[in-house]
């Protein structure tokens, strides 16, 4: 039974202040019929699947009913350097709070600064901090309260207002307002006169520290998402299109499939296409991470957003807009960042119940201290410290910020991670199965040896064979012609050229009747190979190579050996896989001789040869049944099923779209070392997530009991809470320093 059709909708969410906000919105949206939603606090977006024809306004209304705002994404991404009103307002509140709260904290902590009416000066300075600078916390707490919910803002608001209102009571109705009152600052709660102490430094300090944490968190989140924004802005803005042979400059979004456009040296290629005239070198490093320029000429494909580093070329557009490789990359990165790994879902579930539990602990702390005979002020201080220290910001940021940075950096290195669950797959992989053709090898035939017979020099043999093969379209013929041109330069044009279907070619070169093809073809023309050439042919074929015989003037003159060659970096990649603890296995449909030769060259001990596409899937499943966790690297249509069957599928981006769709990870260059980058960076991202979660969980588990026991001043609790969020984001940002093995 086929799955019901669904549509995908994305919403931009505003007003979220912590992971419990995201969890609440997600719960609200998932209650709607037919809707499956994932809300990401770090990206401030909701990814939804809905039935066809579903009205997005119903989703927006549901978000608004939860106390937040939502909107469909803008058609055009906001400019990178556009001012962020929310960030600007936050900065203004932070600066104001720092200027006003600084003296309040200093006077409370340093008795020498406590002049005759210092407590009243503290009130004047602290009131704007708590009421105006802390207003976003109070407004959000009130909005959530009206919807019967509690979030991080609830904790901050209750804590700071409790400290502030208690101080007002002590100043106006207690003894704290008397001239010359002294307040010695201590790191622990102490029994004291309930109405003789003020906590204005706590109210102002906590507001300041939480604002600082919120500001740096938001700014860091913008930085973390910079990779995706940069990716979206890589493309050219306008293009010189050819209309009736005349160049016309138009915006790139008006370019259509089939249009021919000009790319001059230094310009970006406007969209994916095929070179129809000219030749050049293309710098694709911004898309692939590969620093080596690619030579392109007529018939070669080029990718949009790459830079023309050589001569003028004319390109025919084959894909435009959302169909281009750049748009596909950006979409994959965004989907990966908006998804959720299993570890994040655990954190979200905990965050959703965390706030009510903390409020319960705070009330229990308040009641416990009073029951034990401590003054109300001491009980209140301990309870406020519990509220402040327990804010689950770090918990909510632990996974999404690491995903945001990790997937963005991966894209810059030419690695596309399809979803966050892929990261968890990389952790347990212990076996990596490598397709041979196009993955370990170039996938193209190359001339590897020239064996000449008695009385014939190698250059003449290559010249005559190359001239004749240059007129053929066969891949083996083209490999020989290409090698001949590279070594000898221009080749003579053959006369009376004849293609002998399936056997070879014949024609006249420099007055000689030349035959190139199978040894049996030469034998039919009474030009059999002599014993030495036959032995050379047998040795080459035993190694899985292809042999082409060449003869003229009634005698076999030599043989040319052609083979699919190993990529220069494949052996290094295999060594890197082993260093990661993976066992490499070569999987190919070729015969055992070819497979073993390639495996020996790159250092692979285990070979599975002569496998059809169905056999490849069976081989993967057999390895899995043996308890192996298998990654598969491939590039062809025949690899797609095996990529999907593997625990982790890695597609070479130079391969087919079918293979890329079936894979979990895609590397956008043909270098097998990029697959090493993919696994290594995925593992590092997962390690960062775990470190963040360990910090967030450990911090709350250790800090809440300390606060409940009165061993943490609320102001220090606020500073520690803010630091924990900044620490988690900063730890995630370290992923931006990840490098490729090709840079080593």
VOGU-3710 file (C-alpha; in Angstrom, 3 decimals, decimal comma):
1> xxxxxxxxxx> 0,000/0,000/0,000  1,484/3,346/-1,052  1,838/6,239/1,359  -0,658/9,085/1,179  0,671/12,151/-0,695  1,910/15,024/1,452  3,156/18,568/0,954  6,068/20,177/2,770  5,680/23,622/4,341  8,196/25,693/6,247
11> xxxxxxxxxx> 7,340/28,450/8,727  9,569/31,094/10,280  8,817/31,273/14,005  9,412/34,363/16,129  9,220/34,821/19,887  10,851/31,561/20,999  13,238/32,005/23,915  14,176/28,428/24,811  13,800/24,791/23,839  10,592/24,406/25,836
21> xxxxxxxxxx> 9,028/27,102/23,606  9,909/25,029/20,556  8,566/21,881/22,198  5,301/23,638/23,008  4,784/24,925/19,458  5,649/21,507/18,056  3,089/19,848/20,330  0,413/22,371/19,311  1,058/21,857/15,581  1,143/18,066/15,830
31> xxxxxxxxxx> -2,357/18,110/17,332  -3,726/19,349/13,990  -5,204/16,622/11,772  -2,739/15,276/9,220  0,092/17,551/10,343  3,575/16,326/11,320  5,787/19,149/12,613  9,349/19,602/13,776  10,266/22,943/15,380  13,919/23,905/15,620
41> xxxxxxxxxx> 14,838/26,470/18,273  18,263/27,234/16,757  17,069/27,911/13,205  13,766/29,424/14,424  11,868/27,425/11,832  9,164/24,798/11,719  9,291/22,034/9,097  5,869/20,486/8,463  4,293/17,808/6,309  0,613/18,410/5,583
51> xxxxxxxxxx> -2,064/16,913/3,334  -2,235/18,390/-0,211  -4,175/21,658/-0,326  -3,731/22,366/3,387  -4,124/26,074/4,207  -0,865/27,415/5,759  -2,905/30,057/7,580  -4,278/27,315/9,857  -0,710/26,519/10,888  0,110/30,188/11,505
61> xxxxxxxxxx> -3,042/30,549/13,608  -2,091/27,523/15,719  1,345/29,020/16,404  -0,226/32,351/17,363  -2,644/30,571/19,701  0,412/29,134/21,444  1,639/32,689/22,086  4,178/33,095/19,265  4,216/34,476/15,739  4,767/32,650/12,448
71> xxxxxxxxxx> 5,103/33,517/8,779  5,839/31,786/5,506  9,490/32,253/4,415  10,369/35,265/2,295  10,860/34,583/-1,403  14,324/36,141/-1,284  16,765/35,454/1,571  17,519/38,465/3,723  20,890/40,072/2,949  23,732/38,797/5,112
81> xxxxxxxxxx> 24,460/42,162/6,658  20,903/43,363/7,055  20,204/44,804/10,479  18,420/42,456/12,836  15,884/44,573/14,798  15,588/41,942/17,534  19,370/41,782/17,952  19,644/45,576/17,954  16,933/45,946/20,625  18,592/43,239/22,701
91> xxxxxxxxxx> 21,936/45,033/22,459  20,357/48,316/23,597  18,777/46,638/26,620  22,056/44,871/27,416  24,135/48,073/27,305  21,606/49,921/29,450  21,493/47,060/31,963  25,309/46,903/32,124  25,635/50,656/32,784  22,943/50,690/35,489
101> xxxxxxxxxx> 23,470/47,263/37,102  27,252/47,627/37,360  27,184/50,140/40,282  24,377/48,186/42,012  26,445/44,974/41,964  29,618/46,809/42,991  27,964/48,488/46,009  26,419/45,202/47,174  29,663/43,261/46,876  32,109/45,881/48,214
111> xxxxxxxxxx> 31,061/47,239/51,647  33,546/50,120/51,296  31,326/51,582/48,541  28,193/51,556/50,707  27,646/55,236/51,532  24,851/56,523/53,818  21,940/56,129/51,359  23,488/53,571/48,983  20,479/51,242/49,194  18,160/53,929/47,793
121> xxxxxxxxxx> 20,633/54,711/44,987  20,660/50,991/44,203  16,857/51,027/43,937  16,917/53,965/41,508  19,495/52,206/39,328  18,064/48,683/39,569  14,415/49,542/38,856  14,932/50,357/35,122  17,060/47,236/34,724  14,429/44,908/36,189
131> xxxxxxxxxx> 11,362/46,643/34,745  12,567/47,882/31,322  15,666/45,831/30,404  14,021/42,668/31,753  10,685/43,425/30,112  11,044/40,735/27,376  11,293/38,065/30,092  8,262/39,362/31,988  6,168/39,807/28,813  6,994/36,291/27,593
141> xxxxxxxxxx> 6,309/34,808/31,035  2,912/36,539/31,158  2,007/35,424/27,628  2,949/31,842/28,484  1,031/31,999/31,751  -2,118/33,028/29,871  -1,683/29,908/27,755  -1,097/27,733/30,785  2,577/27,144/30,035  5,914/27,805/31,703
151> xxxxxxxxxx> 9,240/28,426/29,951  12,713/29,641/30,737  11,346/33,198/30,792  8,981/32,132/33,558  11,936/31,125/35,702  13,869/34,331/35,033  10,833/36,544/35,547  9,750/34,887/38,804  13,306/34,910/40,137  14,144/38,545/39,367
161> xxxxxxxxxx> 10,724/39,911/40,361  10,814/37,959/43,623  14,207/39,444/44,480  13,102/42,947/43,433  9,734/42,895/45,210  11,323/41,505/48,350  13,819/44,377/48,272  10,982/46,887/47,938  9,288/45,329/50,976  12,523/45,455/52,989
171> xxxxxxxxxx> 13,207/49,092/52,000  9,722/50,547/52,553  8,229/48,282/55,243  11,293/46,697/56,847  14,535/47,990/58,300  16,654/47,938/55,126  15,825/51,546/54,284  17,453/53,019/57,391  20,382/55,390/56,759  23,782/53,739/57,074
181> xxxxxxxxxx> 22,483/50,170/56,515  25,330/47,766/55,682  25,112/44,566/53,638  28,161/42,290/53,583  28,202/40,201/50,396  28,695/36,433/50,837  28,739/33,549/48,370  26,406/31,467/50,531  22,995/32,090/52,001  23,122/33,131/55,651
191> xxxxxxxxxx> 20,433/33,399/58,336  19,511/37,064/58,746  16,830/39,600/59,530  14,117/38,888/56,954  13,177/42,537/56,484  16,711/43,913/56,832  18,266/42,729/53,572  17,826/43,766/49,979  18,514/41,719/46,851  18,568/44,450/44,244
201> xxxxxxxxxx> 21,987/43,245/43,027  20,419/39,826/42,440  17,462/41,260/40,502  19,663/43,587/38,416  22,592/41,160/38,082  20,526/38,194/36,979  18,710/40,372/34,427  22,069/41,625/33,125  23,660/38,168/32,874  20,653/36,518/31,252
211> xxxxxxxxxx> 20,381/39,392/28,765  24,076/38,988/27,984  23,629/35,256/27,486  20,576/35,827/25,271  22,396/38,447/23,197  25,541/36,381/22,582  23,435/33,299/21,962  21,380/35,066/19,308  24,428/36,617/17,685  26,190/33,248/17,651
221> xxxxxxxxxx> 23,144/31,592/16,089  23,373/34,105/13,241  27,044/33,239/12,863  26,274/29,530/12,976  23,823/29,842/10,074  26,243/31,918/7,984  27,400/28,903/5,934  23,923/28,342/4,515  23,398/32,040/3,821  26,783/32,168/2,101
231> xxxxxxxxxx> 25,824/29,126/0,029  22,605/30,784/-1,093  24,512/33,900/-2,153  27,236/32,163/-4,150  25,386/32,347/-7,436  25,816/34,988/-10,124  23,386/37,912/-10,046  23,261/38,646/-13,792  24,373/36,968/-17,008  25,396/37,870/-20,582
241> xxxxxxxxxx> 22,953/35,796/-22,641  23,311/35,403/-26,428  20,234/36,409/-28,402  20,658/36,229/-32,201  24,420/36,369/-31,702  24,249/39,532/-29,581  25,149/39,612/-25,888  22,361/40,965/-23,670  22,827/41,397/-19,913  19,833/40,065/-17,971
251> xxxxxxxxxx> 19,143/39,059/-14,331  20,050/35,414/-13,797  16,481/34,515/-12,753  15,334/35,294/-16,321  17,676/32,693/-17,794  15,872/29,702/-19,350  16,925/26,152/-20,143  18,476/26,109/-23,615  19,784/29,690/-23,480  23,417/30,215/-24,495
261> xxxxxxxxxx> 25,371/32,605/-22,274  28,911/33,955/-22,174  31,273/33,509/-19,215  34,414/35,631/-19,328  37,555/35,079/-17,230  36,886/35,919/-13,581  33,093/35,706/-13,934  30,836/33,194/-12,206  29,053/30,579/-14,286  25,422/31,684/-14,087
271> xxxxxxxxxx> 23,812/28,235/-13,957  24,422/24,545/-14,661  25,134/23,875/-18,312  27,268/22,408/-21,109  30,153/24,234/-22,782  29,273/24,752/-26,455  32,381/26,707/-27,446  35,730/27,719/-25,987  37,872/26,111/-23,318  38,930/27,202/-19,870
281> xxxxxxxxxx> 39,825/26,196/-16,327  37,032/26,355/-13,763  37,491/26,978/-10,039  34,821/24,923/-8,267  36,347/25,163/-4,780  33,447/27,162/-3,350  31,088/24,301/-4,160  33,268/21,205/-3,903  36,054/22,164/-1,527  38,464/20,956/-4,249
291> xxxxxxxxxx> 41,336/23,398/-4,767  42,488/22,025/-8,151  41,011/23,793/-11,204  39,061/21,627/-13,644  39,828/21,934/-17,361  36,669/22,216/-19,467  36,048/22,336/-23,198  33,270/21,723/-25,701  30,808/19,112/-24,411  31,949/19,334/-20,772
301> xxxxxxxxxx> 29,476/20,195/-18,041  29,915/23,193/-15,734  28,142/23,998/-12,489  26,491/27,287/-11,589  28,386/29,519/-9,095  31,797/28,140/-10,106  34,328/30,701/-11,335  35,813/30,828/-14,836  39,556/31,083/-14,204  40,723/30,813/-17,820
311> xxxxxxxxxx> 39,406/31,800/-21,261  36,048/32,908/-22,626  33,471/30,120/-22,881  29,903/29,911/-24,116  27,622/27,698/-22,034  24,162/26,292/-22,831  21,912/26,261/-19,750  20,643/22,795/-18,816  19,224/23,518/-15,325  18,019/26,789/-13,843
321> xxxxxxxxxx> 16,557/28,068/-10,585  15,685/25,434/-8,000  16,932/22,610/-10,251  20,600/23,637/-10,106  23,232/21,844/-8,069  23,725/24,945/-5,900  20,005/25,121/-5,051  19,971/21,380/-4,380  22,957/21,723/-2,034  21,354/24,602/-0,153
331> xxxxxxxxxx> 18,102/22,651/0,208  19,893/19,578/1,552  21,834/21,659/4,072  18,693/23,465/5,240  16,763/20,200/5,612  19,604/18,717/7,644  19,691/21,761/9,910  15,943/21,825/10,463  15,682/18,107/11,237  16,258/16,477/14,589
341> xxxxxxxxxx> 18,568/13,712/15,670  17,354/11,218/18,262  19,591/12,795/20,907  17,887/16,136/20,305  14,432/14,638/20,669  15,486/13,350/24,080  16,667/16,841/25,062  13,399/18,344/23,800  11,308/15,925/25,847  13,286/16,766/28,956
351> xxxxxxxxxx> 13,062/20,521/28,296  9,293/20,263/27,900  8,819/19,019/31,490  11,870/20,668/32,994  10,387/24,085/33,797  7,376/22,842/35,816  9,674/20,447/37,698  12,097/23,280/38,526  9,270/25,500/39,780  8,206/22,599/41,995
361> xxxxxxxxxx> 11,777/22,215/43,310  11,952/25,967/43,996  8,680/25,889/45,957  9,867/22,807/47,858  13,133/24,634/48,643  11,213/27,679/49,913  8,961/25,553/52,085  11,814/23,381/53,342  13,945/26,319/54,482  10,998/27,915/56,284
371> xxxxxxxxxx> 10,069/24,594/57,912  13,635/24,241/59,191  13,326/27,585/60,946  15,376/29,767/58,611  14,287/33,347/57,940  12,034/33,981/54,975  14,773/35,991/53,263  17,166/33,012/53,366  14,462/30,665/52,068  13,579/33,125/49,307
381> xxxxxxxxxx> 17,220/33,484/48,272  17,685/29,726/47,937  14,445/29,360/45,977  15,372/32,206/43,602  18,809/30,625/43,073  17,110/27,344/42,072  14,890/29,168/39,567  17,786/31,038/38,005  20,384/28,251/37,841  17,984/25,743/36,296
391> xxxxxxxxxx> 17,104/27,607/33,088  17,349/24,937/30,373  18,809/27,174/27,636  21,979/25,134/27,281  19,906/21,955/26,983  17,848/23,399/24,155  20,872/24,714/22,289  23,098/21,655/22,700  22,037/19,788/19,558  20,676/22,361/17,073
401> xxxxxxxxxx> 23,659/24,716/17,252  26,106/21,870/16,627  23,944/20,671/13,718  23,747/24,192/12,353  27,503/24,714/12,378  28,483/21,147/11,481  26,243/20,834/8,421  27,183/24,344/7,282  30,900/23,628/7,539  30,391/20,274/5,828
411> xxxxxxxxxx> 28,776/22,062/2,867  31,786/24,363/2,621  34,032/21,284/2,460  31,881/19,746/-0,260  29,941/17,341/1,969  26,139/17,319/2,054  24,525/15,657/5,070  20,955/14,637/4,219  19,626/14,683/7,796  20,708/14,797/11,437
421> xxxxxxxxxx> 19,969/11,109/11,974  22,856/10,432/9,574  25,290/11,652/12,229  24,246/8,842/14,550  24,771/6,307/11,765  28,421/7,347/11,360  29,147/6,610/15,026  28,819/2,825/14,777  30,020/2,185/11,223  32,879/-0,339/11,238
431> xxxxxxxxxx> 32,936/-1,533/7,607  33,107/0,582/4,458  32,247/-0,994/1,111  33,729/0,816/-1,893  32,393/0,568/-5,428  35,299/0,292/-7,880  34,445/2,063/-11,122  34,176/5,824/-10,742  34,751/5,662/-6,992  38,154/4,075/-6,420
441> xxxxxxxxxx> 39,075/4,335/-10,122  38,569/7,179/-12,585  35,873/5,251/-14,447  37,578/6,188/-17,732  39,874/4,107/-19,908  43,493/5,280/-20,020  46,441/4,087/-22,068  48,820/2,464/-19,565  51,391/0,711/-21,783  52,742/0,600/-25,337
451> xxxxxxxxxx> 54,467/-2,642/-26,379  56,188/-2,491/-29,770  57,393/-5,475/-31,784  60,785/-5,963/-33,503  61,727/-3,132/-35,876  58,958/-0,784/-34,688  59,493/2,169/-32,384  56,902/3,081/-29,749  56,243/6,583/-31,086  55,430/5,370/-34,606
461> xxxxxxxxxx> 53,170/2,668/-33,169  51,316/5,229/-31,055  51,174/7,780/-33,912  49,568/5,401/-36,424  47,158/3,844/-33,920  46,254/7,227/-32,420  45,542/8,787/-35,831  43,173/5,983/-36,742  41,462/5,779/-33,312  40,920/9,541/-33,282
471> xxxxxxxxxx> 38,258/9,042/-35,920  36,367/6,542/-33,716  33,895/7,370/-30,947  34,608/4,232/-28,899  35,830/4,987/-25,300  38,911/2,750/-25,758  39,699/4,411/-29,083  39,360/7,854/-27,528  41,687/6,866/-24,655  44,383/5,857/-27,177
481> xxxxxxxxxx> 43,878/9,002/-29,287  44,036/11,240/-26,225  47,316/9,659/-25,064  48,804/9,953/-28,557  47,910/13,650/-28,790  49,294/14,331/-25,339  52,644/12,721/-26,233  53,043/13,540/-29,920  50,876/16,617/-30,534  48,872/16,859/-33,769
491> xxxxxxxxxx> 48,114/13,548/-35,502  47,754/12,933/-39,243  44,243/12,589/-40,660  43,458/9,000/-41,752  42,124/8,176/-45,200  39,636/5,482/-46,215  38,636/5,046/-42,564  36,417/2,021/-41,895  34,819/1,021/-38,608  34,753/-2,774/-38,310
501> xxxxxxxxxx> 31,859/-3,074/-35,846  32,857/-4,808/-32,617  36,350/-5,698/-33,827  38,297/-2,513/-34,542  39,081/0,015/-37,275  41,044/0,179/-40,537  42,382/3,028/-42,668  45,399/4,624/-44,339  47,877/6,715/-42,321  50,926/8,276/-43,979
511> xxxxxxxxxx> 50,542/5,850/-46,901  50,309/2,738/-44,723  47,250/0,518/-44,407  46,779/0,309/-40,648  44,553/-2,123/-38,716  43,774/-1,510/-35,017  41,576/-3,783/-32,883  41,256/-7,307/-31,552  44,119/-9,746/-32,118  41,611/-11,929/-34,002
521> xxxxxxxxxx> 40,986/-9,043/-36,441  44,696/-8,827/-37,275  44,829/-12,607/-37,669  41,978/-12,385/-40,184  44,208/-9,944/-42,146  47,115/-12,389/-41,977  48,882/-10,297/-39,330  49,039/-12,603/-36,280  50,869/-11,562/-33,107  54,307/-13,085/-32,663
531> xxxxxxxxxx> 55,211/-15,032/-29,524  56,573/-11,994/-27,606  53,531/-9,844/-28,317  51,179/-12,738/-27,491  52,934/-13,220/-24,144  52,643/-9,473/-23,389  48,967/-9,584/-24,307  48,358/-12,576/-22,015  50,097/-10,878/-19,066  48,045/-7,701/-19,473
541> xxxxxxxxxx> 44,768/-9,583/-19,762  45,630/-11,645/-16,694  45,768/-8,332/-14,818  42,301/-7,445/-16,096  43,513/-4,923/-18,666  42,272/-4,503/-22,229  44,712/-5,128/-25,106  44,453/-3,542/-28,571  46,603/-4,957/-31,371  48,123/-2,752/-34,125
551> xxxxxxxxxx> 49,480/-3,830/-37,524  50,362/-2,399/-40,920  52,031/-3,433/-44,125  51,139/-7,108/-43,600  52,616/-7,555/-40,106  51,540/-7,075/-36,451  53,642/-4,214/-35,088  52,685/-4,062/-31,407  49,959/-3,918/-28,778  48,482/-1,075/-26,711
561> xxxxxxxxxx> 47,320/-1,758/-23,138  44,298/0,170/-21,873  42,820/0,092/-18,358  40,608/1,945/-15,919  43,178/3,581/-13,633  43,075/4,158/-9,909  42,492/7,750/-8,820  45,730/9,237/-7,442  44,127/9,861/-4,025  42,323/6,533/-3,533
571> xxxxxxxxxx> 45,170/4,770/-1,716  45,467/7,682/0,727  41,690/7,579/1,273  41,837/3,860/2,115  44,587/4,534/4,655  42,412/7,267/6,178  39,416/4,912/6,388  41,560/2,414/8,270  42,728/5,201/10,601  39,053/5,864/11,402
581> xxxxxxxxxx> 38,686/2,231/12,458  36,866/1,115/9,298  37,518/-2,109/7,380  37,497/-1,345/3,612  35,984/-3,842/1,151  36,114/-3,474/-2,645  32,811/-4,298/-4,384  32,660/-4,519/-8,183  30,941/-6,158/-11,098  34,318/-6,663/-12,821
591> xxxxxxxxxx> 36,155/-9,980/-12,904  38,368/-11,125/-10,054  41,638/-10,326/-11,864  40,720/-6,671/-12,359  39,274/-6,342/-8,854  42,329/-7,864/-7,165  44,726/-5,681/-9,153  42,872/-2,511/-8,093  42,580/-3,701/-4,478  46,332/-4,382/-4,313
601> xxxxxxxxxx> 47,094/-0,907/-5,630  45,081/0,864/-2,915  45,686/-1,516/-0,014  42,319/-3,302/0,305  42,513/-6,890/1,518  38,895/-8,039/1,013  37,357/-8,102/-2,477  33,834/-8,964/-3,685  33,917/-9,250/-7,488  31,592/-10,134/-10,388
611> xxxxxxxxxx> 28,545/-8,737/-8,538  25,411/-7,579/-10,305  23,356/-4,719/-8,710  21,152/-7,235/-6,873  24,270/-9,078/-5,715  25,607/-5,817/-4,263  22,515/-5,474/-2,071  22,831/-9,114/-1,020  26,510/-8,538/-0,153  25,599/-5,540/2,027
621> xxxxxxxxxx> 22,885/-7,522/3,820  25,220/-10,466/4,326  27,775/-8,198/6,012  25,017/-6,745/8,191  23,846/-10,230/9,171  27,397/-10,880/10,395  26,992/-8,000/12,833  28,804/-5,408/10,732  27,568/-1,792/10,547  28,132/-0,997/6,890
631> xxxxxxxxxx> 28,803/2,213/4,993  28,657/2,049/1,193  30,381/4,483/-1,182  29,259/4,535/-4,808  28,413/6,738/-7,769  26,408/4,822/-10,365  22,802/3,879/-10,999  23,800/0,278/-10,233  24,922/1,383/-6,760  21,653/3,081/-5,760
641> xxxxxxxxxx> 20,001/0,006/-4,228  23,149/-0,885/-2,266  23,483/2,716/-1,022  19,913/2,588/0,254  20,445/-0,840/1,880  23,625/0,190/3,733  23,495/1,628/7,245  25,212/4,702/5,799  25,139/5,506/2,082  27,784/7,875/0,692
651> xxxxxxxxxx> 27,362/9,064/-2,901  30,116/10,637/-4,961  28,677/13,897/-6,305  30,307/13,251/-9,687  27,949/10,275/-10,036  24,314/9,915/-11,022  21,332/11,695/-9,509  19,818/8,293/-8,655  22,823/7,378/-6,499  22,786/10,791/-4,804
661> xxxxxxxxxx> 19,066/10,487/-3,992  19,590/7,044/-2,430  22,529/8,125/-0,236  22,622/9,653/3,258  25,768/11,675/2,572  26,865/13,214/-0,713  30,363/14,447/-1,464  30,402/17,004/-4,266  33,767/16,045/-5,729  35,174/12,839/-7,180
671> xxxxxxxxxx> 38,021/12,525/-4,671  37,442/9,495/-2,416  39,123/11,397/0,411  35,992/13,551/0,516  34,158/10,484/1,858  36,730/10,441/4,662  35,898/14,110/5,324  32,188/13,239/5,372  32,522/10,512/7,998  35,110/12,359/10,060
681> xxxxxxxxxx> 33,135/15,619/10,187  29,874/13,770/10,904  31,512/12,004/13,828  33,021/15,241/15,114  29,609/16,935/14,955  28,024/14,062/16,896  30,836/14,221/19,473  30,209/17,956/19,865  26,481/17,326/20,394  27,256/14,761/23,084
691> xxxxxxxxxx> 29,721/17,119/24,784  27,098/19,883/24,738  24,439/17,605/26,190  26,819/16,312/28,860  27,588/19,906/29,870  23,929/20,948/29,888  22,699/17,889/31,825  25,671/17,813/34,169  25,416/21,512/34,848  21,770/21,345/35,893
701> xxxxxxxxxx> 22,147/18,096/37,867  25,072/19,519/39,841  23,858/23,097/40,215  20,228/22,638/41,315  21,094/20,789/44,579  23,774/23,399/45,368  21,238/26,187/44,878  18,583/24,370/46,942  21,071/23,937/49,788  21,787/27,665/49,780
711> xxxxxxxxxx> 25,328/27,343/48,463  24,822/29,599/45,435  24,045/33,281/45,431  21,271/33,968/42,869  23,388/36,529/41,050  26,213/34,039/40,553  23,617/31,462/39,546  22,402/33,838/36,835  25,941/34,400/35,583  26,626/30,649/35,515
721> xxxxxxxxxx> 23,369/29,959/33,680  24,178/32,556/31,018  27,705/31,198/30,691  26,433/27,660/30,140  24,456/28,745/27,065  27,347/30,740/25,652  29,680/27,798/26,333  27,450/25,389/24,384  27,199/27,738/21,394  30,937/28,488/21,472
731> xxxxxxxxxx> 31,726/24,770/21,626  29,535/24,217/18,558  31,242/27,051/16,687  34,550/25,204/17,025  33,285/22,953/14,230  33,944/25,832/11,842  37,660/25,070/12,181  37,235/21,558/10,743  39,576/20,965/7,800  39,645/18,539/4,900
741> xxxx> 42,163/15,696/4,710  43,115/17,200/1,345  44,470/20,231/3,218  46,825/18,135/5,323
//
